[in-house]
Amino acid sequence: MITVTFIFAPVQGLGGQAQAPAAPAAPQAIDPAQIREQVRAGLEAARATREGRTAAQQQRISVGPNGIVIGDAAPGQPGTIYLGPRGMNDMIPQRAVDISVAFFIMVAVIVVGFPIARAFGKRIERRGQVATLDPSTMEQLQRIEQAVDAMSIEVERISESQRFMARLQSDASAQALPGAHSR
């Protein structure tokens, strides 16, 4: 479990804009004006509590691109604290961020890369195979080839025979026609 403690101090810059606090300097002497300001703020908080307003109602918290600003409840008043966009960078250690990024990149590579690697491996495996047949298969193929050659020769003989028969029939019909006119 991580516990984070923030110490808020009022910081006001030029034009009523909230600014990031400067780095703490060496301890300074206590200024009476600061003490008066702290007492006045305490009295205002007590009055607000007496009037029924809680501390949560008095402060306005906004989170945006400029960081986290915690300000007074009245609009237009300057904020009480400004925590810049890089102020939260120290919340998560950099090594944890690096490990998280590396993990998600690894998951993405596995999800995308595994199917691609499988397809590439299958392609290489198919390319490496050479069609080698055992001798019995080669012998069967030779016999099939010889049988096909024999059938083609027989089909050629049958077609030659049909052409011869067709020629004989056409010659016989040509000789029969002139004899039919002589009667």
One Martini backbone bead per residue (centre of mass of N, CA, C, O) as a GRO file, in nm:
protein
  183
    1MET     BB    1   0.097   0.035   0.023
    2ILE     BB    2   0.040   0.374  -0.071
    3THR     BB    3   0.152   0.681   0.073
    4VAL     BB    4   0.038   1.019   0.028
    5THR     BB    5   0.181   1.343   0.103
    6PHE     BB    6   0.055   1.674   0.114
    7ILE     BB    7   0.183   2.008   0.113
    8PHE     BB    8   0.012   2.308   0.142
    9ALA     BB    9   0.086   2.624  -0.015
   10PRO     BB   10   0.069   2.948  -0.064
   11VAL     BB   11   0.064   3.064  -0.414
   12GLN     BB   12   0.147   3.377  -0.581
   13GLY     BB   13   0.138   3.548  -0.871
   14LEU     BB   14   0.103   3.710  -1.140
   15GLY     BB   15  -0.224   3.801  -1.189
   16GLY     BB   16  -0.338   3.560  -0.994
   17GLN     BB   17  -0.160   3.329  -1.065
   18ALA     BB   18  -0.069   3.018  -1.034
   19GLN     BB   19   0.229   2.873  -0.898
   20ALA     BB   20   0.506   2.716  -0.862
   21PRO     BB   21   0.696   2.623  -0.625
   22ALA     BB   22   0.977   2.675  -0.490
   23ALA     BB   23   1.251   2.591  -0.370
   24PRO     BB   24   1.369   2.530  -0.078
   25ALA     BB   25   1.514   2.715   0.149
   26ALA     BB   26   1.651   2.847   0.382
   27PRO     BB   27   1.589   2.923   0.680
   28GLN     BB   28   1.378   3.167   0.804
   29ALA     BB   29   1.257   3.420   0.937
   30ILE     BB   30   0.996   3.523   1.111
   31ASP     BB   31   0.715   3.682   0.992
   32PRO     BB   32   0.459   3.880   1.093
   33ALA     BB   33   0.285   3.870   0.833
   34GLN     BB   34   0.254   3.562   0.826
   35ILE     BB   35   0.113   3.530   1.095
   36ARG     BB   36  -0.131   3.707   1.028
   37GLU     BB   37  -0.225   3.536   0.786
   38GLN     BB   38  -0.270   3.271   0.944
   39VAL     BB   39  -0.477   3.382   1.141
   40ARG     BB   40  -0.683   3.482   0.934
   41ALA     BB   41  -0.731   3.199   0.807
   42GLY     BB   42  -0.832   3.066   1.066
   43LEU     BB   43  -1.076   3.255   1.112
   44GLU     BB   44  -1.220   3.192   0.845
   45ALA     BB   45  -1.254   2.889   0.900
   46ALA     BB   46  -1.422   2.922   1.156
   47ARG     BB   47  -1.655   3.082   1.033
   48ALA     BB   48  -1.729   2.868   0.819
   49THR     BB   49  -1.799   2.650   1.028
   50ARG     BB   50  -2.018   2.816   1.178
   51GLU     BB   51  -2.193   2.851   0.902
   52GLY     BB   52  -2.171   2.534   0.772
   53ARG     BB   53  -1.911   2.514   0.632
   54THR     BB   54  -1.690   2.327   0.471
   55ALA     BB   55  -1.384   2.259   0.345
   56ALA     BB   56  -1.493   2.131   0.078
   57GLN     BB   57  -1.664   2.391  -0.002
   58GLN     BB   58  -1.417   2.599  -0.018
   59GLN     BB   59  -1.286   2.410  -0.223
   60ARG     BB   60  -1.127   2.391  -0.543
   61ILE     BB   61  -1.086   2.123  -0.784
   62SER     BB   62  -0.854   2.106  -1.062
   63VAL     BB   63  -0.803   1.909  -1.362
   64GLY     BB   64  -0.537   1.954  -1.601
   65PRO     BB   65  -0.286   2.047  -1.818
   66ASN     BB   66  -0.160   2.227  -1.565
   67GLY     BB   67  -0.275   2.041  -1.347
   68ILE     BB   68  -0.321   2.087  -1.001
   69VAL     BB   69  -0.593   2.283  -0.862
   70ILE     BB   70  -0.632   2.449  -0.548
   71GLY     BB   71  -0.913   2.639  -0.448
   72ASP     BB   72  -1.136   2.851  -0.397
   73ALA     BB   73  -1.482   2.879  -0.414
   74ALA     BB   74  -1.446   3.139  -0.547
   75PRO     BB   75  -1.459   3.279  -0.833
   76GLY     BB   76  -1.144   3.429  -0.943
   77GLN     BB   77  -0.963   3.319  -0.743
   78PRO     BB   78  -0.682   3.226  -0.632
   79GLY     BB   79  -0.496   2.970  -0.586
   80THR     BB   80  -0.336   2.763  -0.349
   81ILE     BB   81  -0.239   2.538  -0.564
   82TYR     BB   82   0.035   2.412  -0.770
   83LEU     BB   83   0.055   2.120  -0.983
   84GLY     BB   84   0.225   2.021  -1.216
   85PRO     BB   85   0.249   1.791  -1.476
   86ARG     BB   86   0.531   1.682  -1.329
   87GLY     BB   87   0.450   1.625  -1.024
   88MET     BB   88   0.347   1.307  -1.077
   89ASN     BB   89   0.604   1.141  -1.171
   90ASP     BB   90   0.688   1.032  -0.869
   91MET     BB   91   0.464   0.813  -0.808
   92ILE     BB   92   0.609   0.635  -1.028
   93PRO     BB   93   0.842   0.438  -1.091
   94GLN     BB   94   1.042   0.405  -1.364
   95ARG     BB   95   1.071   0.095  -1.362
   96ALA     BB   96   0.768   0.032  -1.370
   97VAL     BB   97   0.718   0.167  -1.640
   98ASP     BB   98   0.918   0.001  -1.807
   99ILE     BB   99   0.791  -0.275  -1.749
  100SER     BB  100   0.510  -0.215  -1.862
  101VAL     BB  101   0.595  -0.145  -2.149
  102ALA     BB  102   0.742  -0.410  -2.210
  103PHE     BB  103   0.500  -0.597  -2.170
  104PHE     BB  104   0.310  -0.475  -2.392
  105ILE     BB  105   0.505  -0.518  -2.625
  106MET     BB  106   0.530  -0.825  -2.596
  107VAL     BB  107   0.231  -0.890  -2.641
  108ALA     BB  108   0.212  -0.766  -2.924
  109VAL     BB  109   0.429  -0.943  -3.056
  110ILE     BB  110   0.292  -1.213  -3.002
  111VAL     BB  111   0.017  -1.163  -3.138
  112VAL     BB  112   0.147  -1.088  -3.420
  113GLY     BB  113   0.405  -1.287  -3.458
  114PHE     BB  114   0.310  -1.582  -3.438
  115PRO     BB  115   0.150  -1.619  -3.706
  116ILE     BB  116   0.382  -1.531  -3.887
  117ALA     BB  117   0.585  -1.750  -3.802
  118ARG     BB  118   0.414  -1.994  -3.885
  119ALA     BB  119   0.386  -1.926  -4.186
  120PHE     BB  120   0.688  -1.915  -4.245
  121GLY     BB  121   0.754  -2.207  -4.156
  122LYS     BB  122   0.566  -2.352  -4.357
  123ARG     BB  123   0.698  -2.241  -4.611
  124ILE     BB  124   0.977  -2.362  -4.565
  125GLU     BB  125   0.886  -2.658  -4.543
  126ARG     BB  126   0.764  -2.678  -4.830
  127ARG     BB  127   1.023  -2.601  -4.992
  128GLY     BB  128   1.206  -2.852  -4.881
  129GLN     BB  129   1.031  -3.038  -5.042
  130VAL     BB  130   1.082  -3.334  -5.228
  131ALA     BB  131   0.982  -3.532  -5.486
  132THR     BB  132   0.977  -3.860  -5.367
  133LEU     BB  133   0.988  -4.189  -5.499
  134ASP     BB  134   0.929  -4.495  -5.494
  135PRO     BB  135   0.980  -4.771  -5.692
  136SER     BB  136   0.682  -4.874  -5.705
  137THR     BB  137   0.559  -4.611  -5.810
  138MET     BB  138   0.730  -4.588  -6.066
  139GLU     BB  139   0.628  -4.854  -6.189
  140GLN     BB  140   0.330  -4.778  -6.204
  141LEU     BB  141   0.366  -4.531  -6.388
  142GLN     BB  142   0.482  -4.687  -6.628
  143ARG     BB  143   0.235  -4.868  -6.678
  144ILE     BB  144   0.035  -4.639  -6.727
  145GLU     BB  145   0.181  -4.518  -6.969
  146GLN     BB  146   0.164  -4.770  -7.151
  147ALA     BB  147  -0.146  -4.792  -7.150
  148VAL     BB  148  -0.202  -4.517  -7.279
  149ASP     BB  149  -0.048  -4.570  -7.540
  150ALA     BB  150  -0.217  -4.816  -7.630
  151MET     BB  151  -0.489  -4.667  -7.640
  152SER     BB  152  -0.410  -4.454  -7.851
  153ILE     BB  153  -0.359  -4.658  -8.079
  154GLU     BB  154  -0.645  -4.782  -8.083
  155VAL     BB  155  -0.798  -4.520  -8.142
  156GLU     BB  156  -0.659  -4.467  -8.412
  157ARG     BB  157  -0.760  -4.726  -8.552
  158ILE     BB  158  -1.062  -4.668  -8.523
  159SER     BB  159  -1.062  -4.398  -8.680
  160GLU     BB  160  -0.954  -4.519  -8.944
  161SER     BB  161  -1.186  -4.718  -8.987
  162GLN     BB  162  -1.410  -4.502  -9.003
  163ARG     BB  163  -1.301  -4.353  -9.248
  164PHE     BB  164  -1.311  -4.592  -9.441
  165MET     BB  165  -1.616  -4.649  -9.416
  166ALA     BB  166  -1.707  -4.366  -9.509
  167ARG     BB  167  -1.578  -4.388  -9.793
  168LEU     BB  168  -1.734  -4.636  -9.892
  169GLN     BB  169  -2.016  -4.516  -9.863
  170SER     BB  170  -1.974  -4.276 -10.056
  171ASP     BB  171  -1.903  -4.451 -10.305
  172ALA     BB  172  -2.166  -4.620 -10.315
  173SER     BB  173  -2.362  -4.378 -10.342
  174ALA     BB  174  -2.236  -4.265 -10.606
  175GLN     BB  175  -2.295  -4.528 -10.784
  176ALA     BB  176  -2.610  -4.546 -10.735
  177LEU     BB  177  -2.715  -4.283 -10.867
  178PRO     BB  178  -2.657  -4.323 -11.173
  179GLY     BB  179  -2.830  -4.590 -11.200
  180ALA     BB  180  -3.112  -4.457 -11.132
  181HIS     BB  181  -3.132  -4.281 -11.405
  182SER     BB  182  -3.131  -4.518 -11.628
  183ARG     BB  183  -3.437  -4.628 -11.589
   0.00000   0.00000   0.00000
